[in-house]
Amino acid sequence: MWRFAWVIWLGACGTGQSVPDPDRDAYLAAIGSGPAACARIGDPHLAGECLAFAALQQAASDVDAARAQCAAIVDPLWADECAFMVCDRMGVSVD
């Protein structure tokens, strides 16, 4: 009995293949590409992370646009983190 269960487990876990995840693929493709690429990510947490880092890149050239982008992030965790990252990049202290 245990031998049969071991063979089943080994067969299921030993393939090394994973289920395709379109959000993960869209996230990986969007890294460094900007907000338009982040919009293709369906998961709000991944999209928020992507948008936060896109805003961080944008802060060097247009801090107001970066702050507006942070405010538009749906996931509150990443919206706050984005604002802190942009302020940190600009050397602004937040009390």
C-alpha positions as CSV (number, residue, x, y, z in Angstrom):
1,M,0.0,0.0,0.0
2,W,2.7,2.5,1.0
3,R,4.8,1.6,-2.0
4,F,1.8,2.4,-4.3
5,A,1.4,5.8,-2.6
6,W,5.1,6.6,-3.0
7,V,4.9,5.9,-6.7
8,I,1.9,8.1,-7.1
9,W,3.6,10.9,-5.2
10,L,6.9,10.5,-7.1
11,G,5.0,10.6,-10.4
12,A,3.1,13.7,-9.5
13,C,6.0,15.7,-8.0
14,G,8.8,14.4,-10.2
15,T,7.7,15.9,-13.5
16,G,9.3,19.3,-12.8
17,Q,6.6,21.1,-14.8
18,S,4.4,23.9,-13.4
19,V,1.0,25.2,-14.4
20,P,1.4,28.3,-16.6
21,D,0.4,31.5,-14.7
22,P,-0.5,34.4,-17.0
23,D,-0.1,37.0,-14.3
24,R,3.4,35.8,-13.4
25,D,4.4,35.8,-17.1
26,A,2.9,39.3,-17.6
27,Y,4.7,40.5,-14.4
28,L,8.0,39.2,-15.6
29,A,7.5,40.7,-19.1
30,A,6.5,44.1,-17.5
31,I,9.5,44.6,-15.3
32,G,11.3,47.7,-16.4
33,S,8.8,48.3,-19.3
34,G,6.6,50.9,-17.6
35,P,3.0,51.3,-16.5
36,A,1.3,50.3,-19.7
37,A,2.9,46.8,-19.4
38,C,1.8,46.6,-15.8
39,A,-1.8,47.1,-16.8
40,R,-1.8,43.6,-18.4
41,I,-1.4,42.0,-15.0
42,G,-4.7,40.8,-13.5
43,D,-3.6,40.2,-10.0
44,P,-3.9,43.6,-8.1
45,H,-0.9,42.8,-5.8
46,L,1.4,42.0,-8.6
47,A,0.1,44.9,-10.7
48,G,0.7,47.2,-7.7
49,E,4.2,46.1,-7.2
50,C,4.9,46.5,-10.9
51,L,3.4,50.0,-10.9
52,A,5.3,51.0,-7.8
53,F,8.6,50.2,-9.4
54,A,7.6,51.9,-12.7
55,A,6.8,55.0,-10.7
56,L,10.2,54.8,-8.9
57,Q,11.9,54.8,-12.3
58,Q,9.7,57.7,-13.5
59,A,10.5,59.8,-10.3
60,A,13.9,60.7,-11.6
61,S,12.4,62.7,-14.5
62,D,8.9,63.6,-13.3
63,V,8.1,63.4,-9.6
64,D,4.6,64.7,-9.9
65,A,3.7,62.0,-12.5
66,A,5.3,59.4,-10.3
67,R,3.3,60.5,-7.3
68,A,0.1,60.5,-9.3
69,Q,0.9,57.0,-10.5
70,C,1.4,55.9,-6.8
71,A,-2.0,57.3,-5.9
72,A,-3.7,55.3,-8.7
73,I,-2.4,51.9,-7.5
74,V,-5.4,49.8,-6.3
75,D,-3.6,47.7,-3.7
76,P,-3.2,49.9,-0.6
77,L,0.0,48.2,0.5
78,W,1.8,49.0,-2.8
79,A,0.2,52.4,-3.1
80,D,1.8,53.3,0.3
81,E,5.1,51.6,-0.5
82,C,5.2,53.4,-3.8
83,A,4.8,56.8,-2.2
84,F,7.6,56.0,0.3
85,M,9.9,54.8,-2.4
86,V,9.3,57.9,-4.5
87,C,9.9,60.2,-1.5
88,D,13.1,58.3,-0.7
89,R,14.3,58.5,-4.2
90,M,13.7,62.3,-4.2
91,G,15.4,62.7,-0.8
92,V,12.2,63.9,0.9
93,S,11.7,63.1,4.5
94,V,8.2,62.1,5.6
95,D,7.1,62.7,9.2
